Amino acid sequence: MTNSATTTSPSADPVKFAYWVPNVSGGLVISKVEQRTSWDFDYNRKLAQIAEQSGFEYALSQIRFTAGYGAEFQHEPVTFSQALLSETKKLKVIAALLPGPWNPAVAAKQIATINNLYGGRIAINVVSGWFRGEFAAIGEPWLDHDERYRRSEEFIRALRGIWSEDNFTFRGDFYRFNNYNLKPKPIDPQPEIFQGGSSRAARDMASRVSDWYFTNGNTPEEIRKQVDDIRAKAAANGHSVKVGVNAFAIARETESEARSVLAKIIEQADPDAVKAFGHEVKNAGKAAPEGEGNWAKSTFEDLVQYNDGFRSNLIGTPQQIAERIIALKTAGADLILLGFLHFQEEVEYFGRHVIPLVRELEAAQPLADAAE
Ligand SMILES: Cc1cc2nc3c(=O)[nH]c(=O)nc-3n(C[C@H](O)[C@H](O)[C@H](O)COP(=O)(O)O)c2cc1C
């Protein structure tokens, strides 16, 4: 991995904010702690409207086909994302797609139509799969870790080709297209392509084909390592990729209040479910040949939040959180993806108390200093 200041310079753009759409039940922590969050549409409609008024630019929906570790009910993300677009004015909604169940012909057509209907506000998150039991339940073959990424890369190449070329012809190992003409094609802005995962295969794929790389929560030092690796590889490929980092935010008036909320979440964690989740995710990052992917180093406490969101440490007062967001930005994050315990009220609080401080710190911090 390289470690030059040029590869780690933070973006001159303001850091962007996204929130996890609770389109599956049980919230974002595997805990019996009270969560004033619902997966139903009335709740989500209001949440999306609050979010777009609070400075959130994106919402990310999730794909789950079966229950696992608390997520007993799961709404389908493309349909759900479209419903959210129809209830909002400027929010961009990122729909999760899982190659295998989705093939690129259907996905390209679905997303192109939604893009046309909603002025280009739809984006996608290509996920590669970690939940073997889910694949078994729906009769999908389970590929090895790096094969899953090889398929995802072809999936993305196929989407880009279908969306941009007439008479698209593609000869892949997973997908074939023959003089295919999609009409209508997406209008500008074209759908942005996000991807989730942190293994070497994930980083390599991002550096070749994705617009955005989403990774699990982590410290600025660990994020910087991933960013350096991706940016160096992307530069060699003549590609550029932006980085989104997951975090579970607990913003309270005092640090001790925020810490005690975290302690309660952990205390009331469901140990069997957390352990079962920990066992299952071995099929993801730990199964990567180099063992570096998501969850490869997660502790019990980390696993209580599905995507290691406590590790980003956005837990404390608005000022502390704003400073830590700047540290993540300095490490190369272009976007912070946020989960909350009580989504509606906390998205509103975050927009009112944290985002303005982030903007102040960004304005006060010359980029040259930020890059050090
Ligand atoms: C921000 C983010 C969102 C994700 N969303 C989903 C999802 O909705 N459904 C899913 O099955 N996997 C999801 N994943 C899992 C990844 O696609 C991937 O399978 C997992 O991170 C393991 O990949 P790795 O071995 O490259 O780290 C997500 C990952 C991240 C970082």
The ligand as an ORCA input file, in Angstrom:
! r2SCAN-3c Opt
* xyz 0 1
  C     -22.335     -0.221      3.829
  C     -22.554     -1.672      3.519
  C     -23.824     -2.096      3.152
  C     -24.075     -3.437      2.899
  N     -25.359     -3.816      2.614
  C     -25.629     -5.127      2.424
  C     -26.965     -5.566      2.156
  O     -27.902     -4.774      2.124
  N     -27.172     -6.883      1.985
  C     -26.148     -7.807      2.020
  O     -26.403     -8.987      1.835
  N     -24.880     -7.422      2.263
  C     -24.594     -6.115      2.465
  N     -23.306     -5.720      2.707
  C     -22.245     -6.761      2.765
  C     -21.239     -6.703      1.641
  O     -21.785     -6.672      0.370
  C     -20.238     -7.854      1.701
  O     -20.862     -9.055      1.468
  C     -19.590     -7.947      3.048
  O     -19.192     -6.673      3.462
  C     -18.380     -8.846      3.014
  O     -17.498     -8.446      2.033
  P     -15.928     -8.455      2.235
  O     -15.532     -9.861      2.441
  O     -15.393     -7.899      0.941
  O     -15.624     -7.543      3.366
  C     -23.021     -4.380      2.967
  C     -21.732     -3.934      3.316
  C     -21.491     -2.607      3.601
  C     -20.107     -2.170      3.981
*
